[in-house]
Amino acid sequence: MNDSGIIRNRLKIKATLTNAQKFQEVQKEFGSFSAYIWGFVEEKPMDHQPQALSDVPATTEISDLLAKDLKKRGFKFMGSTVVYAHMQATGMVNDHIASCFTRK
């Protein structure tokens, strides 16, 4: 709590511990967290093919469903925007705009 270089919100610190426990429960139930989370996109990355950054959403129906399921499982501080950002970062969603060099 005294380290200014990290999050010092007590609820968020407790949530990190809770989420780690819930993560392990999901792993046990599904074999891996990856198997669980990729099941929401039927094991295939979604490609929205946005033309501009303004076309990239902050959430989707799938991130809403995933966030709701995570909350039901006891995860904390896990809203749809955070979940969608995770989906983008892990390749579950391709939101690179049409002019991005990664599209070629």
C-alpha positions as a Markdown table, in Angstrom:
| # | Residue | x | y | z |
|---|---|---|---|---|
| 1 | Met | 0.0 | 0.0 | 0.0 |
| 2 | Asn | 3.0 | 2.4 | 0.5 |
| 3 | Asp | 4.5 | 1.8 | -3.0 |
| 4 | Ser | 3.4 | 4.7 | -5.2 |
| 5 | Gly | 4.5 | 2.8 | -8.3 |
| 6 | Ile | 1.7 | 0.3 | -8.0 |
| 7 | Ile | -2.1 | 0.3 | -7.5 |
| 8 | Arg | -2.8 | 1.2 | -3.9 |
| 9 | Asn | -6.6 | 0.7 | -3.9 |
| 10 | Arg | -7.3 | -2.0 | -1.3 |
| 11 | Leu | -10.3 | -3.3 | -3.2 |
| 12 | Lys | -8.3 | -3.7 | -6.4 |
| 13 | Ile | -5.5 | -5.5 | -4.5 |
| 14 | Lys | -8.0 | -7.9 | -2.9 |
| 15 | Ala | -9.7 | -8.3 | -6.4 |
| 16 | Thr | -6.3 | -9.4 | -7.8 |
| 17 | Leu | -6.1 | -12.2 | -5.2 |
| 18 | Thr | -9.7 | -13.2 | -5.8 |
| 19 | Asn | -9.3 | -13.2 | -9.6 |
| 20 | Ala | -6.2 | -15.4 | -9.3 |
| 21 | Gln | -8.3 | -18.0 | -7.3 |
| 22 | Lys | -11.2 | -17.7 | -9.8 |
| 23 | Phe | -8.7 | -18.1 | -12.7 |
| 24 | Gln | -7.5 | -21.4 | -11.2 |
| 25 | Glu | -11.1 | -22.6 | -10.8 |
| 26 | Val | -11.8 | -21.9 | -14.5 |
| 27 | Gln | -8.6 | -23.7 | -15.5 |
| 28 | Lys | -9.7 | -26.7 | -13.5 |
| 29 | Glu | -13.2 | -26.7 | -15.0 |
| 30 | Phe | -12.2 | -26.1 | -18.6 |
| 31 | Gly | -8.7 | -27.6 | -18.7 |
| 32 | Ser | -7.3 | -24.1 | -19.3 |
| 33 | Phe | -8.3 | -20.5 | -19.1 |
| 34 | Ser | -7.6 | -20.3 | -22.9 |
| 35 | Ala | -10.1 | -23.0 | -23.7 |
| 36 | Tyr | -12.8 | -21.2 | -21.6 |
| 37 | Ile | -12.3 | -17.7 | -23.1 |
| 38 | Trp | -11.8 | -18.9 | -26.7 |
| 39 | Gly | -15.1 | -20.8 | -26.4 |
| 40 | Phe | -16.9 | -17.4 | -26.5 |
| 41 | Val | -15.6 | -16.8 | -30.1 |
| 42 | Glu | -16.0 | -20.5 | -31.2 |
| 43 | Glu | -12.2 | -20.9 | -31.3 |
| 44 | Lys | -11.8 | -18.4 | -34.2 |
| 45 | Pro | -10.6 | -14.8 | -34.0 |
| 46 | Met | -13.3 | -12.2 | -34.9 |
| 47 | Asp | -12.3 | -9.7 | -37.6 |
| 48 | His | -14.3 | -6.5 | -37.7 |
| 49 | Gln | -12.2 | -4.9 | -40.5 |
| 50 | Pro | -12.6 | -1.4 | -39.3 |
| 51 | Gln | -11.8 | 1.4 | -41.7 |
| 52 | Ala | -10.9 | 4.0 | -39.1 |
| 53 | Leu | -10.2 | 4.1 | -35.4 |
| 54 | Ser | -13.7 | 5.5 | -34.8 |
| 55 | Asp | -15.1 | 2.2 | -36.1 |
| 56 | Val | -13.4 | 0.2 | -33.3 |
| 57 | Pro | -15.8 | -0.5 | -30.5 |
| 58 | Ala | -15.0 | -0.4 | -26.8 |
| 59 | Thr | -17.3 | -3.4 | -26.1 |
| 60 | Thr | -19.3 | -5.9 | -28.1 |
| 61 | Glu | -22.1 | -8.3 | -27.3 |
| 62 | Ile | -19.5 | -11.1 | -26.8 |
| 63 | Ser | -17.4 | -9.0 | -24.4 |
| 64 | Asp | -20.6 | -8.2 | -22.5 |
| 65 | Leu | -21.4 | -11.9 | -22.3 |
| 66 | Leu | -17.9 | -12.9 | -21.2 |
| 67 | Ala | -17.7 | -10.1 | -18.6 |
| 68 | Lys | -21.1 | -11.2 | -17.2 |
| 69 | Asp | -20.0 | -14.8 | -17.0 |
| 70 | Leu | -16.7 | -13.8 | -15.3 |
| 71 | Lys | -18.6 | -11.8 | -12.8 |
| 72 | Lys | -21.0 | -14.7 | -12.2 |
| 73 | Arg | -17.9 | -16.8 | -11.5 |
| 74 | Gly | -16.8 | -14.3 | -8.9 |
| 75 | Phe | -14.2 | -12.2 | -10.8 |
| 76 | Lys | -13.9 | -8.6 | -9.7 |
| 77 | Phe | -13.2 | -5.4 | -11.6 |
| 78 | Met | -13.9 | -7.2 | -14.8 |
| 79 | Gly | -16.2 | -5.2 | -17.0 |
| 80 | Ser | -16.9 | -5.5 | -20.7 |
| 81 | Thr | -14.4 | -2.8 | -21.7 |
| 82 | Val | -11.6 | -4.5 | -19.9 |
| 83 | Val | -12.6 | -7.9 | -21.3 |
| 84 | Tyr | -12.7 | -6.5 | -24.9 |
| 85 | Ala | -9.3 | -4.9 | -24.5 |
| 86 | His | -8.0 | -8.4 | -23.4 |
| 87 | Met | -9.7 | -10.0 | -26.4 |
| 88 | Gln | -7.9 | -7.5 | -28.7 |
| 89 | Ala | -4.6 | -8.0 | -26.9 |
| 90 | Thr | -4.7 | -11.7 | -27.1 |
| 91 | Gly | -5.8 | -12.0 | -30.8 |
| 92 | Met | -9.4 | -13.0 | -30.1 |
| 93 | Val | -10.4 | -9.9 | -32.0 |
| 94 | Asn | -8.6 | -8.2 | -34.9 |
| 95 | Asp | -9.5 | -4.5 | -34.8 |
| 96 | His | -6.5 | -3.3 | -36.8 |
| 97 | Ile | -7.7 | -0.6 | -39.2 |
| 98 | Ala | -7.6 | -1.3 | -43.0 |
| 99 | Ser | -4.5 | 0.9 | -43.5 |
| 100 | Cys | -2.5 | -0.9 | -40.7 |
| 101 | Phe | 0.6 | -2.6 | -42.0 |
| 102 | Thr | -0.5 | -5.8 | -40.1 |
| 103 | Arg | -3.4 | -6.2 | -42.5 |
| 104 | Lys | -1.2 | -6.8 | -45.5 |
